[in-house]
Every structure is written in C-alpha cells, then in structure tokens.
Amino acid sequence: MNKSLFVIILLVLAVVGLYSQEQTWQAKIIDINAYLETNPSDTAARTALAYYYMMNNQPLLGLREYRVVVEADSSKTDAQAGILWALNSMEQYKTTIKLAHDLLQTYPEIAAIHNLVAFAYLKKQDTTIARYHYKMASDEAGHDLLARQTALEGLGWTNMLLDNTARALQYYSKAQSLNRVDIYGLTRLNTPRFTTAFSYSVPDSTGKAYRVSQSIRYRTWKADLAVDEFQLNNKHFRTIYMANLTKQFSTLQTGLHYAYADGNDARVYPASNIGLSVAPMLYYRSTLMKLDQSVNMAHYERFNGYQYSITPSLRRGKWQTAYTYSYHYQDNEAVGADTSKAIHRVQLSRTMYKGSELGLYGGYGDTAWTVDNYLNLTDAFDAKSKYFGCSLFVPLGDMIELTQYNEWGYSADWQYLFYLKLAIRY
C-alpha cells in the first residue's frame, strides 16, 4: 500500500473515532438531561451528567452541575472533587488551591482532593507542595487504584523535578505495577539523557574564560566531563580538565570529583584536586531539606590545600535558600607558613515564569585556592574576599537552557564578573 494513502487512512480513522466518542458522550448528556427534567433532585444522576460534560470537554457546564450537587448536599465529596477537576481543566489553579485547602480542613482523608490540588500546585511550579499532596493522596488512597496510581505517578514526576531520580524510579515502578502500561516518566528515566553546555565568562578586565562540558545521565547515575580555558590579555594562561561522577540513592547523593590544571605560572601549575561529596536529603511535609557536605584535597606546586564545606538548604514551593560554610587549610612549602581561613556564602532563589529562576548570592572570606559550590577551582592569588551577585536561569523549550550570572566582588578593589551559559539537553 502506498505510504501516503496509509497515513491518510489512519488520520481518517482517528477523526472518525474521536467523532464517535464525542457523539457517545453527547448522547448520554441528552438522555440524562431528559431524565433530570422530571427528577431534578437526583444528585447521583446530576453527578453523572457533570462527569459526562467533563468527558465531552465542556468543563464550564460540568462545573455548574457539580456545584448544583454540592449546594444540595455538601457531603458529596465526589462532587466536591469534581469542582476541583473542572477548575483545573479551565486552568483556574489558584481557585483550586484555595477551595481545596478549605475542603481538606473537613475531608483530609479524601485522596482525590489531594491529587487535584497537587496537580494545581504542580502547574503553579510549587513542586515540593505538590509532592506533599501526592504523598498524602497515596497514603489515603486505600483500595482506590486510580487515586493510588495518580498519586504514585505524581510522586514520580515531582521527585524527578526535584532531582531525586532514585525515589522517582521507585514511585514510577510502583505505579506501573498497578497498571501494566508504559509510564512516560519511567521511560524517560530509563533512557540515557545528554547535556552539552558552553559557557563564557569575564572575571576581570584582563581575563576571560571558555568552557565546554558534556554530561550523561542514566537512571541514578550522572557523569560529567569539562574543559575550561582561561586567557589573560587574549593569550592562553591556564586549562582545567574536570570529571565528576555522582550516584543517587532515595535519601542520599554521593559524588566523586577530579580536576587537573596546567598553566603558565610555574609557582602554581600543574595542579590537581580530588573531592568527595555526600548529600543526605529529607522531606518534611512540603519542605525539602538537604545537607551537602564535601571534602576537597588540592595539590599545587608549592602548597597543598584541604577544604571541608557544609551546605544546609531548604526548598519549599517556589523558594530555596542555602548557606555554605567552608574551612580551608593551606599547607605551604615554607616551614611555619601554613594558613587557614573560613568562607561563608548565602543564596536565595525563586522560581519564576515557566520554570525560569532568579537567584541572589552573597559571600565573604578569602576564596583564593578554594573550591566553590559548583566544584570550580579558584586558582588565583588575589581572589575576591567579599562579593554579591544575581543570576537568571531561563529554559527555552524542552531542550535549551540559558543561565546568566553577574557578580560584584572585592579584592584590591571592586570588580565585575560576567558569566553566560548555554545548555542543550537531548
């Protein structure tokens, strides 16, 4: 058969199928409306009518009928949930959230209400709050397999968005065991995902840096490779090669990090750094708590550096805050010349429109020869002793992401740093 003809036949069959389905719901609507003309107080029939309207893509009419049922009997929790369903269908998520909170004061055990308000929070990008309500729905679902599966898939999706792939896999697998069909989120996590990134930064008036990185993520594993080239007065000065490997567990993330640097300054290069990190994580209701800890050991030509960092962080809804304390000990070649110092850093960020994120940063303490929160070596004698900055992260569709960072830091005087990163996911 001609391929074009085959495609046309498939399209015709699809249209016919949709039309037939629409006619089926419309026929049911006509029949039940006729029945309600003589039995207007039959709330079960009116609830069914509301459902038929919803399935026929008429949420405004469905909302009207669900409200009639609730006005007649406010204990009809299926109709209460139907109102939330209709509001979500019309993208009235803020109204859904307000109404659901009132309902949950009276009916905290209704899984459908938790599932529907979780979806509204998810669409409003309040991911940790959505995860909490999906968890409540899972706990309260009992023998309601549809509510349980919806909750488990929601838990998988929200944990994936919160970068907890190990727990996401657990929930997706449970959801699939209830209904033997392919689940998009599980298929996605079981498929290797790649990210190629390019960045450009201008740390001061005489230098600039270029970086290319490649990462692969598969299930709970992630591997990264990167090359960072720094130029001084438009001439090569230093190159850093970096490799990171991370492994996630349901309540823990571990990492192994290595960097090798070579450059023109014989007092410093070649240099290397190896680091280990561990980050336990815990959910408390709608708050995600993490405690990142890392140990780094660096070797330069004339000294060694040892650093311990701890970063407690909280995330709830659109907001995230973190504080980092780092202790750095420098073992210098000269006898009796060893030094130590403390570095402090704070961060506050908020999710904005369509997944974009605005971040504010500040820190103080001599950062020379230290490793920052993003595993970057600060290989400079005159690094900043205090700084503040702001960042903007913007996703452009499903594949492209832009990150722009501005920093004003003080060493001998105030300096401006510009950073731009383009990431392509596939």
FIFI-861859 format. One record per residue (C-alpha): chain; x, y, z; residue number from 1; residue in three letters. Coordinates in Angstrom, 3 decimals. Example, Ala and Ser with C-alpha at 12.3 -4.5 7.8 and 13.67 -1.06 7.14 Angstrom:
// residues 2
A/12.300/-4.500/7.800/1/ala;
A/13.670/-1.060/7.140/2/ser;
This chain:
// residues 426
A/0.000/0.000/0.000/1/met;
A/1.194/3.494/-0.797/2/asn;
A/2.630/5.099/2.366/3/lys;
A/0.777/8.391/1.843/4/ser;
A/-2.518/6.552/1.403/5/leu;
A/-1.851/4.569/4.588/6/phe;
A/-1.261/7.774/6.574/7/val;
A/-4.456/9.318/5.190/8/ile;
A/-6.454/6.240/6.204/9/ile;
A/-5.039/6.409/9.742/10/leu;
A/-5.964/10.089/10.042/11/leu;
A/-9.487/9.430/8.794/12/val;
A/-9.936/6.578/11.276/13/leu;
A/-8.661/8.782/14.113/14/ala;
A/-11.100/11.568/13.236/15/val;
A/-13.962/9.084/12.958/16/val;
A/-13.019/7.590/16.333/17/gly;
A/-12.951/10.975/18.036/18/leu;
A/-16.247/11.955/16.441/19/tyr;
A/-17.867/8.692/17.534/20/ser;
A/-16.615/9.147/21.088/21/gln;
A/-17.929/12.715/21.185/22/glu;
A/-21.279/11.537/19.891/23/gln;
A/-21.372/8.854/22.608/24/thr;
A/-20.885/11.404/25.401/25/trp;
A/-23.317/13.812/23.755/26/gln;
A/-25.960/11.088/23.552/27/ala;
A/-25.526/10.339/27.255/28/lys;
A/-25.815/14.048/28.057/29/ile;
A/-29.082/14.298/26.118/30/ile;
A/-30.527/11.206/27.794/31/asp;
A/-29.641/12.209/31.337/32/ile;
A/-30.842/15.793/30.836/33/asn;
A/-34.195/14.389/29.750/34/ala;
A/-34.295/12.276/32.901/35/tyr;
A/-33.389/15.228/35.152/36/leu;
A/-36.277/17.286/33.783/37/glu;
A/-38.608/15.046/35.758/38/thr;
A/-36.147/14.092/38.522/39/asn;
A/-34.215/17.300/39.281/40/pro;
A/-33.276/16.262/42.829/41/ser;
A/-31.478/13.069/41.789/42/asp;
A/-27.932/14.048/42.786/43/thr;
A/-26.426/10.791/41.531/44/ala;
A/-27.791/11.451/38.038/45/ala;
A/-26.646/15.074/38.152/46/arg;
A/-23.163/13.975/39.234/47/thr;
A/-23.113/11.615/36.260/48/ala;
A/-24.196/14.481/33.988/49/leu;
A/-21.333/16.619/35.286/50/ala;
A/-18.936/13.769/34.561/51/tyr;
A/-20.271/13.400/31.008/52/tyr;
A/-19.792/17.124/30.435/53/tyr;
A/-16.201/16.838/31.636/54/met;
A/-15.515/13.891/29.349/55/met;
A/-17.089/15.817/26.473/56/asn;
A/-14.651/18.690/27.076/57/asn;
A/-17.285/21.027/28.497/58/gln;
A/-15.776/21.853/31.908/59/pro;
A/-17.824/25.003/32.458/60/leu;
A/-21.061/23.005/32.232/61/leu;
A/-19.518/20.246/34.325/62/gly;
A/-18.598/22.798/36.982/63/leu;
A/-22.158/24.113/37.009/64/arg;
A/-23.639/20.661/37.605/65/glu;
A/-21.106/19.709/40.270/66/tyr;
A/-21.937/22.930/42.123/67/arg;
A/-25.654/22.148/41.990/68/val;
A/-24.944/18.780/43.625/69/val;
A/-22.783/20.338/46.355/70/val;
A/-25.393/23.011/47.073/71/glu;
A/-27.925/20.228/47.591/72/ala;
A/-25.606/18.086/49.722/73/asp;
A/-22.182/19.380/50.746/74/ser;
A/-21.142/15.910/51.950/75/ser;
A/-20.910/14.666/48.348/76/lys;
A/-17.126/14.545/48.202/77/thr;
A/-17.100/13.140/44.674/78/asp;
A/-18.863/16.303/43.512/79/ala;
A/-16.509/18.453/45.603/80/gln;
A/-13.595/16.768/43.851/81/ala;
A/-15.404/17.245/40.539/82/gly;
A/-15.434/21.004/41.106/83/ile;
A/-11.651/20.934/41.533/84/leu;
A/-11.333/18.808/38.402/85/trp;
A/-13.367/21.317/36.394/86/ala;
A/-11.382/24.268/37.753/87/leu;
A/-8.110/22.569/36.829/88/asn;
A/-9.462/21.868/33.339/89/ser;
A/-10.088/25.602/32.957/90/met;
A/-6.594/26.370/34.358/91/glu;
A/-8.073/28.096/37.401/92/gln;
A/-5.315/26.696/39.594/93/tyr;
A/-5.324/29.456/42.183/94/lys;
A/-9.036/28.908/42.797/95/thr;
A/-8.466/25.152/43.009/96/thr;
A/-5.813/25.642/45.692/97/ile;
A/-7.977/27.966/47.786/98/lys;
A/-11.042/25.727/47.600/99/leu;
A/-9.058/22.532/48.224/100/ala;
A/-7.482/23.960/51.368/101/his;
A/-10.947/24.659/52.752/102/asp;
A/-12.141/21.169/51.807/103/leu;
A/-9.141/19.453/53.367/104/leu;
A/-9.986/21.014/56.710/105/gln;
A/-13.110/18.846/56.673/106/thr;
A/-12.063/15.948/54.440/107/tyr;
A/-8.302/15.390/54.928/108/pro;
A/-8.730/11.710/54.064/109/glu;
A/-10.066/12.171/50.504/110/ile;
A/-7.274/11.131/48.127/111/ala;
A/-8.915/12.700/45.061/112/ala;
A/-8.819/16.163/46.645/113/ile;
A/-5.113/15.775/47.433/114/his;
A/-4.394/14.606/43.878/115/asn;
A/-6.263/17.509/42.303/116/leu;
A/-4.708/20.212/44.471/117/val;
A/-1.299/18.602/43.913/118/ala;
A/-1.798/19.000/40.167/119/phe;
A/-2.714/22.660/40.670/120/ala;
A/0.415/23.260/42.749/121/tyr;
A/2.491/21.494/40.117/122/leu;
A/1.143/23.779/37.396/123/lys;
A/1.943/26.763/39.646/124/lys;
A/5.527/25.404/39.952/125/gln;
A/5.231/24.804/43.700/126/asp;
A/6.843/21.400/43.303/127/thr;
A/7.566/20.495/46.926/128/thr;
A/3.990/21.325/47.955/129/ile;
A/2.662/19.262/45.039/130/ala;
A/4.851/16.341/46.159/131/arg;
A/3.435/16.581/49.686/132/tyr;
A/-0.172/16.358/48.491/133/his;
A/0.599/13.479/46.130/134/tyr;
A/2.162/11.699/49.120/135/lys;
A/-0.972/12.347/51.179/136/met;
A/-3.118/11.026/48.319/137/ala;
A/-1.002/7.875/48.147/138/ser;
A/-1.353/7.340/51.891/139/asp;
A/-5.134/7.891/51.838/140/glu;
A/-5.980/6.065/48.594/141/ala;
A/-6.786/2.749/50.265/142/gly;
A/-8.333/0.406/47.675/143/his;
A/-8.920/3.198/45.149/144/asp;
A/-6.453/2.028/42.497/145/leu;
A/-6.994/5.019/40.203/146/leu;
A/-6.287/7.501/43.000/147/ala;
A/-3.258/5.496/44.090/148/arg;
A/-1.829/5.278/40.578/149/gln;
A/-2.383/9.004/40.001/150/thr;
A/-0.620/9.773/43.273/151/ala;
A/2.308/7.452/42.542/152/leu;
A/2.826/8.942/39.086/153/glu;
A/2.636/12.409/40.612/154/gly;
A/5.229/11.428/43.209/155/leu;
A/7.454/10.122/40.445/156/gly;
A/7.158/13.321/38.432/157/trp;
A/7.664/15.718/41.352/158/thr;
A/10.671/13.803/42.670/159/asn;
A/12.150/13.852/39.177/160/met;
A/11.678/17.628/39.029/161/leu;
A/13.332/17.891/42.451/162/leu;
A/16.346/15.972/41.106/163/asp;
A/15.673/12.857/43.163/164/asn;
A/15.706/10.277/40.393/165/thr;
A/16.209/7.322/42.738/166/ala;
A/12.954/7.995/44.547/167/arg;
A/11.213/8.898/41.281/168/ala;
A/12.120/5.473/39.888/169/leu;
A/10.670/3.785/42.959/170/gln;
A/7.326/5.563/42.630/171/tyr;
A/7.083/5.113/38.862/172/tyr;
A/7.775/1.389/39.237/173/ser;
A/5.007/1.077/41.832/174/lys;
A/2.604/2.940/39.541/175/ala;
A/3.424/0.688/36.618/176/gln;
A/2.842/-2.411/38.744/177/ser;
A/-0.768/-1.273/39.287/178/leu;
A/-1.497/-0.818/35.599/179/asn;
A/0.718/-2.668/33.143/180/arg;
A/1.156/0.215/30.745/181/val;
A/4.200/2.260/29.845/182/asp;
A/4.641/5.347/32.004/183/ile;
A/6.300/8.295/30.306/184/tyr;
A/8.354/9.325/33.324/185/gly;
A/9.725/5.815/33.817/186/leu;
A/10.585/5.515/30.132/187/thr;
A/12.328/8.873/30.312/188/arg;
A/14.449/7.905/33.317/189/leu;
A/15.356/4.584/31.709/190/asn;
A/16.662/6.415/28.631/191/thr;
A/20.145/7.997/28.707/192/pro;
A/19.936/11.797/28.707/193/arg;
A/22.737/14.018/27.440/194/phe;
A/23.587/17.668/28.050/195/thr;
A/26.120/19.693/26.092/196/thr;
A/26.969/23.097/27.544/197/ala;
A/29.050/26.086/26.502/198/phe;
A/29.936/28.935/28.836/199/ser;
A/31.764/32.226/28.601/200/tyr;
A/32.886/34.382/31.499/201/ser;
A/34.815/37.586/32.035/202/val;
A/36.180/37.521/35.602/203/pro;
A/38.053/40.835/35.358/204/asp;
A/39.225/43.465/32.891/205/ser;
A/42.141/41.398/31.555/206/thr;
A/40.888/37.806/31.608/207/gly;
A/38.193/35.676/30.039/208/lys;
A/37.306/32.003/30.195/209/ala;
A/35.625/29.499/27.903/210/tyr;
A/34.209/26.154/28.977/211/arg;
A/32.773/23.163/27.143/212/val;
A/31.115/20.374/29.104/213/ser;
A/29.345/17.133/28.332/214/gln;
A/27.223/15.081/30.699/215/ser;
A/25.274/11.857/30.519/216/ile;
A/22.575/10.836/32.939/217/arg;
A/21.129/7.347/33.197/218/tyr;
A/18.741/6.369/35.971/219/arg;
A/20.553/7.243/39.225/220/thr;
A/23.988/7.841/37.687/221/trp;
A/25.428/11.020/36.218/222/lys;
A/28.861/11.608/34.667/223/ala;
A/30.323/14.968/33.608/224/asp;
A/33.415/15.966/31.655/225/leu;
A/34.510/19.571/31.120/226/ala;
A/37.390/21.641/29.782/227/val;
A/37.916/25.215/30.965/228/asp;
A/40.292/27.520/29.074/229/glu;
A/41.383/30.792/30.711/230/phe;
A/43.054/33.559/28.730/231/gln;
A/44.924/36.552/30.077/232/leu;
A/45.235/39.548/27.768/233/asn;
A/43.848/37.354/24.958/234/asn;
A/46.621/34.760/25.384/235/lys;
A/46.444/31.249/26.798/236/his;
A/47.174/31.160/30.514/237/phe;
A/45.598/28.055/32.069/238/arg;
A/43.484/24.987/31.200/239/thr;
A/41.475/22.866/33.655/240/ile;
A/40.153/19.384/32.880/241/tyr;
A/37.311/18.207/35.127/242/met;
A/35.483/14.915/35.673/243/ala;
A/32.587/14.249/38.050/244/asn;
A/30.628/11.107/38.844/245/leu;
A/27.517/11.145/41.040/246/thr;
A/25.236/8.391/42.265/247/lys;
A/21.815/8.917/43.807/248/gln;
A/20.003/6.888/46.415/249/phe;
A/16.490/7.606/47.648/250/ser;
A/17.705/9.724/50.586/251/thr;
A/21.323/10.359/49.645/252/leu;
A/23.510/11.606/46.811/253/gln;
A/27.217/10.836/46.628/254/thr;
A/29.870/12.207/44.323/255/gly;
A/33.488/11.825/43.251/256/leu;
A/35.156/14.829/41.629/257/his;
A/38.548/15.361/39.999/258/tyr;
A/40.232/18.328/38.332/259/ala;
A/43.637/18.783/36.722/260/tyr;
A/45.027/22.213/35.853/261/ala;
A/48.047/23.211/33.814/262/asp;
A/49.171/26.726/33.018/263/gly;
A/51.940/29.255/32.549/264/asn;
A/52.633/30.074/36.202/265/asp;
A/55.308/27.637/37.426/266/ala;
A/54.601/28.615/41.042/267/arg;
A/51.170/27.008/40.776/268/val;
A/50.891/24.537/37.907/269/tyr;
A/50.479/21.719/37.289/270/pro;
A/47.806/21.338/39.962/271/ala;
A/45.116/18.820/40.815/272/ser;
A/42.122/18.465/43.094/273/asn;
A/40.123/15.456/44.202/274/ile;
A/36.873/15.739/46.091/275/gly;
A/34.246/13.578/47.726/276/leu;
A/30.707/14.732/48.445/277/ser;
A/27.672/13.367/50.220/278/val;
A/24.248/14.986/50.464/279/ala;
A/21.509/13.411/52.594/280/pro;
A/18.020/14.713/51.855/281/met;
A/14.775/14.615/53.779/282/leu;
A/11.204/15.720/53.137/283/tyr;
A/9.236/17.243/55.972/284/tyr;
A/5.687/17.841/54.785/285/arg;
A/6.114/20.330/51.905/286/ser;
A/9.753/21.216/52.618/287/thr;
A/12.825/19.561/51.120/288/leu;
A/15.866/19.671/53.396/289/met;
A/19.368/18.814/52.207/290/lys;
A/22.754/18.802/53.891/291/leu;
A/25.531/18.836/51.300/292/asp;
A/28.997/18.060/52.628/293/gln;
A/32.238/17.831/50.693/294/ser;
A/35.929/17.278/51.276/295/val;
A/38.485/18.540/48.745/296/asn;
A/42.227/17.913/48.634/297/met;
A/44.253/20.030/46.218/298/ala;
A/47.913/19.884/45.263/299/his;
A/49.756/22.857/43.772/300/tyr;
A/53.462/23.176/43.060/301/glu;
A/54.320/24.981/46.296/302/arg;
A/51.467/24.109/48.636/303/phe;
A/48.567/21.776/49.317/304/asn;
A/45.014/22.765/50.173/305/gly;
A/42.445/20.907/52.275/306/tyr;
A/38.843/22.066/52.402/307/gln;
A/35.678/20.963/54.165/308/tyr;
A/32.335/22.509/53.182/309/ser;
A/28.843/22.073/54.564/310/ile;
A/25.699/23.489/52.955/311/thr;
A/22.311/23.146/54.644/312/pro;
A/19.499/24.111/52.276/313/ser;
A/15.717/24.375/52.382/314/leu;
A/13.277/24.329/49.499/315/arg;
A/9.562/24.950/49.753/316/arg;
A/7.308/25.834/46.870/317/gly;
A/8.994/28.386/44.637/318/lys;
A/11.617/29.396/47.219/319/trp;
A/15.006/27.927/48.008/320/gln;
A/17.655/29.126/50.435/321/thr;
A/21.105/27.816/51.313/322/ala;
A/24.091/28.715/53.460/323/tyr;
A/27.610/27.382/52.903/324/thr;
A/30.408/27.300/55.425/325/tyr;
A/33.852/26.257/54.204/326/ser;
A/37.015/25.736/56.204/327/tyr;
A/40.236/25.790/54.180/328/his;
A/43.688/24.824/55.415/329/tyr;
A/46.718/25.653/53.275/330/gln;
A/49.873/23.614/53.848/331/asp;
A/52.621/25.824/52.435/332/asn;
A/56.075/24.684/51.371/333/glu;
A/57.827/27.087/53.733/334/ala;
A/58.072/25.880/57.328/335/val;
A/55.723/27.664/59.716/336/gly;
A/53.851/29.447/56.910/337/ala;
A/50.654/27.395/56.931/338/asp;
A/47.371/29.312/56.928/339/thr;
A/43.692/28.621/57.492/340/ser;
A/40.518/30.549/56.760/341/lys;
A/36.739/30.369/56.746/342/ala;
A/34.464/31.249/53.829/343/ile;
A/30.742/31.994/54.054/344/his;
A/28.155/32.056/51.283/345/arg;
A/24.386/32.583/51.240/346/val;
A/21.908/32.023/48.440/347/gln;
A/18.234/32.807/47.912/348/leu;
A/16.382/31.831/44.747/349/ser;
A/12.824/31.812/43.481/350/arg;
A/11.179/30.001/40.592/351/thr;
A/9.525/32.439/38.221/352/met;
A/7.524/32.283/34.991/353/tyr;
A/7.604/28.947/33.103/354/lys;
A/10.450/27.459/35.101/355/gly;
A/12.787/30.444/34.987/356/ser;
A/14.644/31.148/38.212/357/glu;
A/16.061/34.278/39.807/358/leu;
A/18.898/33.922/42.315/359/gly;
A/20.636/36.269/44.747/360/leu;
A/24.035/35.497/46.282/361/tyr;
A/26.465/36.947/48.761/362/gly;
A/29.642/35.841/50.468/363/gly;
A/32.759/36.850/52.308/364/tyr;
A/36.069/35.273/53.184/365/gly;
A/39.238/34.888/51.110/366/asp;
A/38.323/32.475/48.295/367/thr;
A/41.853/32.076/46.873/368/ala;
A/42.706/28.405/46.161/369/trp;
A/39.292/27.187/47.315/370/thr;
A/36.604/25.108/45.593/371/val;
A/33.182/26.730/45.236/372/asp;
A/29.708/25.158/45.397/373/asn;
A/29.877/24.298/41.694/374/tyr;
A/33.232/22.466/42.007/375/leu;
A/35.185/25.282/40.361/376/asn;
A/38.801/25.841/41.389/377/leu;
A/39.596/29.417/42.368/378/thr;
A/43.239/29.325/41.300/379/asp;
A/44.187/32.953/41.930/380/ala;
A/46.401/34.793/44.395/381/phe;
A/44.110/37.827/44.581/382/asp;
A/40.670/36.215/44.706/383/ala;
A/37.677/38.137/45.988/384/lys;
A/37.240/38.464/49.744/385/ser;
A/33.597/39.549/49.546/386/lys;
A/31.034/39.602/46.787/387/tyr;
A/27.375/39.703/45.896/388/phe;
A/25.703/38.516/42.729/389/gly;
A/22.498/37.706/40.910/390/cys;
A/21.586/35.060/38.357/391/ser;
A/18.793/34.361/35.912/392/leu;
A/18.036/30.884/34.596/393/phe;
A/15.694/30.649/31.586/394/val;
A/14.548/27.403/29.913/395/pro;
A/13.787/27.850/26.216/396/leu;
A/11.513/24.931/25.447/397/gly;
A/12.424/21.402/26.485/398/asp;
A/15.961/21.339/25.104/399/met;
A/17.697/24.689/25.572/400/ile;
A/18.589/26.487/28.807/401/glu;
A/20.294/29.830/29.372/402/leu;
A/21.994/30.912/32.591/403/thr;
A/23.325/34.420/33.149/404/gln;
A/25.226/35.460/36.273/405/tyr;
A/26.537/38.844/37.393/406/asn;
A/28.883/39.313/40.324/407/glu;
A/30.455/42.296/42.005/408/trp;
A/33.413/41.286/44.127/409/gly;
A/36.162/42.980/46.094/410/tyr;
A/39.855/42.061/46.132/411/ser;
A/42.112/45.109/45.814/412/ala;
A/39.093/46.987/44.502/413/asp;
A/35.599/46.204/43.252/414/trp;
A/35.461/44.068/40.113/415/gln;
A/32.614/42.888/37.924/416/tyr;
A/32.242/39.290/36.707/417/leu;
A/30.011/38.334/33.785/418/phe;
A/29.023/34.717/33.094/419/tyr;
A/26.807/33.214/30.388/420/leu;
A/25.993/29.542/29.823/421/lys;
A/24.062/27.784/27.075/422/leu;
A/22.990/24.183/27.721/423/ala;
A/21.403/21.817/25.204/424/ile;
A/19.607/18.736/26.537/425/arg;
A/18.778/15.741/24.406/426/tyr;
